[in-house]
Structures are given as C-alpha cells and as structure tokens.
C-alpha cells in the first residue's frame, strides 16, 4: 500500500465517516480537530433517497441513527397573519430519517475512537508537500509527516486555505445569511416546524427533544462586516434585521442574548475546479459544500465512502484514487448545491407576492394528487449518484 498514513482535519461528520472507512481498509488514520471536544447540538440533518440509505446500511449505522432520530413532523407555512397557509409532509424537511447533527457526530466518533487517533484542541499550522509525503506542523503538537492530508473541516476549511489559497477565491455568497439559535418553546412545538416569512427575511421554528425550540433565521443582505468569532456582533445583526417583524418573532429575538446555542454565517457555496492537489484532498463542505440546504451530512458521508473506497481500490496510490474520486463526486456535488442555492429564496422570498405564490405552489404539491412529485423533487439530488461496491479494496461496480 503506497499511502498508509493519513491525516484528516475535522471531527464533525465527514472526518469520522472517512476515518471509519479508511480503517476498514487497513489505513492508519489520525483526525485533528480544533475544538476541545465534540460539538454537541446543532441543526438537525437528514438522509433521504436510495443512495443515502444504501450508504448507511453498508456502514451499519442506519439502525443507530433511527434510535436517535428526531421525531418526524410536518412543515407548516404561515401567511402574513400567522395562519396556516400550507402543510408539507415530514419527508420534505426530514427525509426518511433525521437526527441532530451533534448526535450523528457522536455516533460516528464512538465507532472510530478506539480504532483511529484523535487529536482534539489542535489544528494544522502549515503543510509542506515533499516527494514522499506531507510535513505537517501543528499549532500545539509536535510536527509529523503523513502520506496524505484530507480536509474535512467545513465551509471555512483551514486545509483548503493552506493548500489552495484564500477562502474568498472559492466561497461564493448567495446574498443571504442564516442564524440558528436556541430559544424557549413558547409555541409548544413538538415534531412540527413552522415558517413565517416577510419580504427578505424568514424565521423557521421547531421543537427539540429537551423541550426547547430552535429558531432558524434567514435574511437577504449585502455583504456584512463582522468577525466570524464575534458572537455579540452577530447576535446584534440578527436582532436588528428581525426587529419589528410580525408573528412571534419578537419573543424569539428576545431569547438571543441568552441563547445556549448560536450559529451565524453567510449562505455560501464552495465552487472549485478541483477538489485535490498533490497529496491533499478536500471532502464534503470543504470542497463542494454549502452553508445550509445542500444535504451536507448525506453528501459528506457518501463522499467519505467514495474517497476511502477509491484509495483502497488503488492500494493507496493517490495519483490514481484522487481523479476517480473527483470524477464520481463532481456531478453529485453540483446537484446538491443546486438545492442549496434555493434555500434563501424559499425561506425569505423578496416580495409579499412571492411569499403568497410559495404558499399556493406548495399547498398544491402537498396535496394527495401531487405529493409523489414533491417526494421525487426532495430526493432527486440525493440520488444523483450510483454507489460502487468496494470489497476488500477492489472496485466492483454499482
């Protein structure tokens, strides 16, 4: 095996999923993660369509995900008065099975923690590729050399910056921003989600298993000036944008200062001509992801399966495996990104007329006559790949 020792940056979903498969094929794997511990909570992620379920079954994790699943429920679109405008089936937002991101990350970690090396509280400071490997300097740990480095470290990938260049070259804003935060469940929501929109801004709210609620706020804006780690400024931006909004938004925005969980970012798409360079490869959101709506968890785990399988099939020869990986994933990634590009306009249509039209269209699609069409629409991108079998490192086709 040519490339035996592999470093993965990122321990959320893509990283541990790749580590699982690489270990299955006999690679030595190290995972480095900037955070001190696994990140808990986060938005729910879902799996839908035959490709997703096939991958989960081959990994042997589907039953575990089902045991920790979030309860399925409909998405209720509200009109300008807060009354129900349309009710979409649970499969629209939750697919066949949905799970909290933190729960999925923990399941993947538990399956790999005794088989691969995890370095929490550290990050890659620099990388120098040589003819035989990649010399890696860490921010805290001693320098080491690896055969390959994989960036599975998200939209703001450190590995991508070090190997390919500044983030501004690759992350393209859609003109929308998203915030996700925890709040008291004043609405008494359980499995259902509700979405209220006004021109240029929308707020989705759903209940959580611990009795709280999560609010997801989406709004259109020109590029904003803030630091990624300045949470106070980010909360202020959200409060100002959603001030004066109707329905229950005032109560929800009031929870922002004390929110136990908070996330804020531009809704962006990563656009790259290549996902690999020399001995470095990008995986999932780092190479072809989206902030939200691009089926990130499913895409991350499928691309992990493909990358590990191709490396095994090529006996660790990255010069053979990386082009095969890119060829298989590119079309799939583009299909998922087309879905992500519609997140902003769906949550926050630009005019009252478009909000009304959205309700009318989805009320028709959710009807008994057209619900099959709606289900096919929500699984089309997820199924935009045929998974090969990799048995003992040999590629055997679909």
N, C-alpha and C positions, 0 to 999 in steps of 0.2 A: 504494500500500500504506500503510495507516494506521499500523500499528505495525511499524516496520522494525528497530529496535534493541532486542535482548532480552538481559537478564542472567539467567543460570542459576546458582543456588547449588548446588554439589555436583558432584564429578567422579568418582563411583563408577561407576554403571551408568545410572541414569535420566538424569542430566545429559548425559553424552556421547551417549547414544542420541537424546535430544531435539535436541541440537546438530547431530547428523548430519542429521536430517530437516529441521530449520529451514534449514540451509544449502542443502539440496537445493531448497527452495522460495524461496530468494533473500533470506532474512533475514540481518541482521548479528548475530552471536552472540558473547557473552562468557561464559565459565564461570569462576566464582571457587570456589576450594577451600581450606579451612582448612589441610589438610595441606601439607607442603612438597613432597611428591612423591606419585605414585600409591601407593595402599596395595596391597601385594603380599599373596599368601596368602589366608587366609580359608576359610570353609566352601565346599564345592562347591555349585553351583547347577545346576538342571536345566531343560530345556524338554520339554514333553510336549503331545500333542494337536495337532489340525489348526491351531488358531488360532496357537499358538506357532510352529509350523514355517512357516506361511504368512508370518508377520511376518518371520521370519529370512530366508526366501527373498527377499522383497521388498527387504529391506535388503542382500541379497547377502553375508551374513556366515555363513550356515549351514556352508559348506564349511570356513571358517576355524575355526569352533567345533569341528567334527568333527576337524580336525587336532590340536587342543589338548585334546581331550576326556579326561576321566579314564576309566580302564578300567571298563566295566560289571561289576557283581558283585552277588551276592545279599545280602539282609539276613537274618542268622541270629538268631532269637530264642532266648535261653538260658533254661533253667529255674533253679530255686533252687540246683541243684548245678553249674551251669555247663555242663550238657549241652544239646545242640541240642533245641529244642522245636518250632520251625517254621522253614522256609526260604522266604523271599519272593523273587520274581524281581527281577532288576536293575531292571526298569522301575518297581517300586514306589517306590524311592528316587531313581533316576537318570533316569526318564523315557526319552524317545527318545535324548537326548544330554545329557551332564553335563560341566561344566567348572568349574575352580576360579574362585572369584569374582575373584581377582587377575588371572588370565589373561583373563577376559572384559573386565574393566575396561581392561586394556592394549590389547586388540584394538579396543575402541571408541575409546579415546584415539588410537591410531595412525591410525584412519580419519578423525579430525577435527582433529588437532593443527595441520595446515597450512592448515586452512580456517576455523577459529574461533580466537578469542583465549582463552588460558588464563591465569588469574592464580592461581598456587599460593602457599601461605603467607599467605593473606589471607582476610578474612571480612567480611560486611556488618555494620556497626556500627549503622546506623539507616537508615530509609527514610521519606520524606515524599512522599505522592502529591499531585500537582497536576492541574489540568485537562488538561495536555498530556503528562505523564509521571511518572516516579518519580525523585526526587532521592535518590541513594544515597551515604552516607558509608561508607567502608571503614575497617577497623582500621588498615591500613598505607598503602594507596594513596590517591591524590587523589580527592576526590568527583567523581561523574559523574552524568549523567542518562540514564535509559533509558525506552523506551516501555512495556516490561513487565518484570516480575520473576517468575521461576519458581523455586519452592522444590523442589529435587530433592535435599535434604540430609538424608534419612533420618528415622528414628523420632523423633529428638530435634532436629527441624528448627529452625534459627535463624530462617528466613523465617516459618515458622508462628508462632513466638513473637512476632516483631516485628509481623506483620500481623493475627493473630487472637487472640493472648493467651497466657497461661501454659500450659505443657505439661500441667499437672495437669488442665486442663479437657478434654483430648482423648485422652490416652494412658491407657487403662484396663488395669490389671493383670489377668492371668488367675489369679493366685495361684501362679504357677510362675516359677522363674528358670532361666537357661541359662548355661553356661560352655563355652567351646571353647578347647582349648589343645593345643599340640604336645607329643609325648612320644616316647621311644624305642619302636621297634616290637618289643617283647619277644614279642608273639604271632605274629610272622611273617606279618602280614596283607598281602594283595595287593589284589585287586579287591573282596573280600568285606568286609562290615561285620558286627559282632556287637553285640547289645544285651542287656545284663544289667540286670535291674530288681529292686529290693526296694521294699516299700511306701513311696511318697512320693519315691523317688529312682531314677534310671536313668542308665546310662552306655553310650553308643554309641562304638565304636572302629572306625576304618578306616585302612588303609594309604594312604600318599601316594607320589607319583612319586619323591620324593627319598629313599625308604627309611625315612622316619619314620612316625609314626602321628599321627592327630588323635583326641582324645577329646572327646566332646560330653556334658556332664553336665547333666541336667535334674532339678530338685527342687522340691517344694512347700514354700512358706513364707509366713508373714505378711510384710507389708512390712518390708524390711530398711533399716537406717540405714547408708549408705555414700556416699562421693562418687564420681561417675562416673569421675573420673580417678585415684582412689586404688587403683591396681592391687594393692598389697601387702595392703590390707584385703580386697579382692575375692578374692584367692587364699586368704587365711586363712579366709574364709567357706566357700569350696568345700572346702578341706581339712577343716574341722570337720564340715561336713554329711556328707561321704563317708567320714569316719573310721570304721573298723570294718565297712565294707561288705565283703561276700564277694567271691568270684571273684578277679579280677586287679586289683581297684580299688586296693589298697594300693600296688602297683608304679606304677600310673598317677598316683595322687595324689602320690607321691614325686617325680614329674617336674615338679610345679607350680612350685617356686621357680626353676628354670632354664628354664622353657618359653620357647622363642623367640617363639612367638605366644600371645596370650591375649586372650580376649574374654569379657565378663560383662555381663549385663543382665537385667532382668525380662522375662518373656514378656508383652508387652503388645500391645494392638490400638489403632490410631488410629481414633477414631469422631468424625466431623464431619458437620454438616448440610450444609455447603457446602465445596467444595474451591477456590473462587475468591472473591476480594473485590476489587472495583475493578480495578486493573491488576496484581494479584498472583494467581498460581495455584499450587497445590500439586500435586506429581506423585509417584506411586509411594508409597513408605513414608511420606513426609512428610504425605500427605493421607489415606491409607487403607490403610496397611501393617500389618505385624505383625513382631515381633522375629524370628520364625522360623516356617517351615512354611506361609507364605501365598503361596508361589510368587513371592517378591519380585522375582527377576530377570525372569521372564517377564511379570509384571504391570507392572513398571517399563518394560520395552521396548515392550509393547503400548500402555500409556497414553501413552508418548512419541510413538509413531506416530499415535495418535488426536489428541492435542493439537496436534502440528505440522500434521497434515492439516487440522484444523478451522480453525486460524489461517490457513493458506494458502487454504482454500476461502472464508474470509470476507475475504480480501485484508488480513489483519492487524487486522481490526476485532474487538477482544477482547469487546466487548459482544454480538457475535453468536457468536463462536467459543467463549467460555468456557461458556455454557449448553449448547451442543451437546456439548462435551467432558464436562461433568458428567453429562448425560443418558446418554451411551454408557457411561461408565466405572462409574457407581454400582452397577449390578447385578452387573457383573463383579467389582468390588472386594469386595462383600458375599459373593459366592460363594467367593472366595479366602480371605476372613477366616474363614468357617465352617470351612475346612480347618485354618487356623492355630489356631483355638480348641481343636482336638483334640490338639494336639502334647503338652501337658503330661500329660493322662490316658493317652496312648499310651506315652510314654516312661517315665512314673513313675506307674503305677496306684496307687490309695490303699491297697489291701489285697492280701494274698497271693492271695486268691480271684480278684480281678480280674486279677492277673498271669497266673494259670493260665487264666482264661477267655480272655484275649487270645491266648495261645498256641494254644488249641483253635480259636478262631474263625479265626485267620489260617492255621493249618495246613489247615483246610477250604478257605478261599478260595484258597490257593496250589495246591490240587490241580488236576489236569487238568480236572476237571469244572467247576470254578468260577473258574479263572484269568481267563477272559474277563470275568466280573463284577468281579473285582479290578481289572483294567485299566481298565474303564469307570469304576470308582469313583475311580481316581487321575487320570483325565483330565477328569472331569466339570466341575470348576471351571475348569480351564484353557481349556476350550472354551466357556465361558459368555459368548461374545461373537461377533458376526459382524463381521469387519473390512471396512470400506468401502475402495474404491479412491479414492485421491486422485491424479489425473493432472494435472500442471501446476497444482495448486491447486484443481482442480474436484472436488467430491464426486460420485462416480459410482455409489454403492451397493455391495452386497456383492461 
